[in-house]
């Protein structure tokens, strides 16, 4: 997301490379307690057992991901208690149809080694479609926590329910959203749309309460090298709530920018300074390697290619996209269009209209078009990072939000609009100038900054007569928008989740009442039907043949261990031409 309304840039000094062993062991115990209810009968079995054995720990629990109808990725990390011991650790993995592991349906052996930070991924095959399984690992005489996973359904399926997450910043609060989703028994898969970790150093973005919560980041500096990214993942995955989510349901994930650096694109990032942080390509390679090591994702021949599809029977086709690394051109910057005469709308419009500006890149765009054309599923769902819906707001509001004192607040603008409607003759010259300024995209880091690329996707869905549903994260706020092309044709809908912890507009626009702000935004932005700009949580997507529905779920407080859960709004869309627009559920 653009630096203006997201995270300030921080360049802290060189990071440490390893979490304290004692802290890791404490996190392991917390994770073990949290996961015990899932049925592990030997969670704390004794270590040792031979001259070649090593005392080990499963400090980051287990995870599963990228489910298909006959297989799923299983993940864990195992470490020697002696941090200096870098020997390979042999592992056995087991999959059972019941939590007691009385009858295994799949098993095998693998090895954890220093080359992959002692993480392991297994593609467990030979499974039955639409079936729940339990899995675990064993190193010497120690069993890992038990995980629960589920394969994708076969052709016939009545309902699919997905839990959708984004923007989980460790020092910004507790991961209550993960904990709540882990408690549910009706979720088929967790979808993470990116910003699973953040790169900033201690004291950086959204860290004001980190020390009091015991959530200061490791390493202490901004993460740049491979060891840094690995340490940050290890800390996040030591969180008991995140472990509980991973142990309860398979995850399908893509990265956004903070897995590398803020406002990343193909060849750089806003939060990367080559003079002090080295070669960007080397940093990106390190970040992507750590991502593939630590996430339960099916890794192919190229770590840069993570776009892929998942078929939930004949009901829902989920196409996970990469809007960050593989094809994105550098973001436009409003500062380049503002001069003594004000905002140069013509120059801005000309640059926005260039057909060469890419977000997905030509290869990924062609792949997506082929996937949409080949799929006969009722719902075509795009799992991707940034807002696709048009979010044009009056320029004075945007400039005020980005640089206080240079524009007007939402409430002040609304008052001027009301005055223009009721008593236009009383408008001052300044007020008339404010109303004369154009409405422009609030976030050039989103699809709004790549208008031609967006038109290509929308045109494909419209021409193929598909029921298009787009999922988005990144902004830390919840949104629901109708997706319309530039000609005004209604093509589909977008459901955007709030953040797990990262702050929303309540931090950037602290003087605005959230309810008033939401009402003003839905009035000012034509396609926008719903927003919540102040609460953290996650989103549930429920698809059936009759409808596709989004329910937003919010937690009351990410800064305290105790909190309450609130059901937010619910919106839905119906299938079929003429019905592909948002209605209240």
HUHULIN-V819307 format. One record per helix or strand of 3 or more residues. SS is the DSSP state (alpha for helix, beta for strand). FROM is the first residue (numbers start at 1). LEN is the number of residues. If there is no record, write none. Layout:
BEGIN
ss: <SS;SS>
from: <FROM;FROM>
len: <LEN;LEN>
END
This chain:
BEGIN
ss: <alpha;alpha;beta;beta;beta;beta;alpha;beta;beta;beta;beta;alpha;alpha;beta;alpha;alpha;alpha;beta;alpha;alpha;beta;beta;alpha;alpha;alpha;beta;beta;alpha;alpha;alpha;alpha;beta;alpha;alpha;beta;beta;beta;alpha;alpha;beta;beta;beta;beta>
from: <3;21;62;71;89;104;114;119;132;147;159;170;176;189;210;226;240;251;274;280;308;316;334;345;362;379;392;395;410;424;429;439;447;451;468;478;490;505;514;528;536;548;565>
len: <3;18;4;7;8;9;3;7;8;4;7;3;8;4;4;12;9;3;4;15;5;5;4;8;13;5;3;8;13;3;8;3;3;13;5;7;7;4;11;5;9;8;9>
END
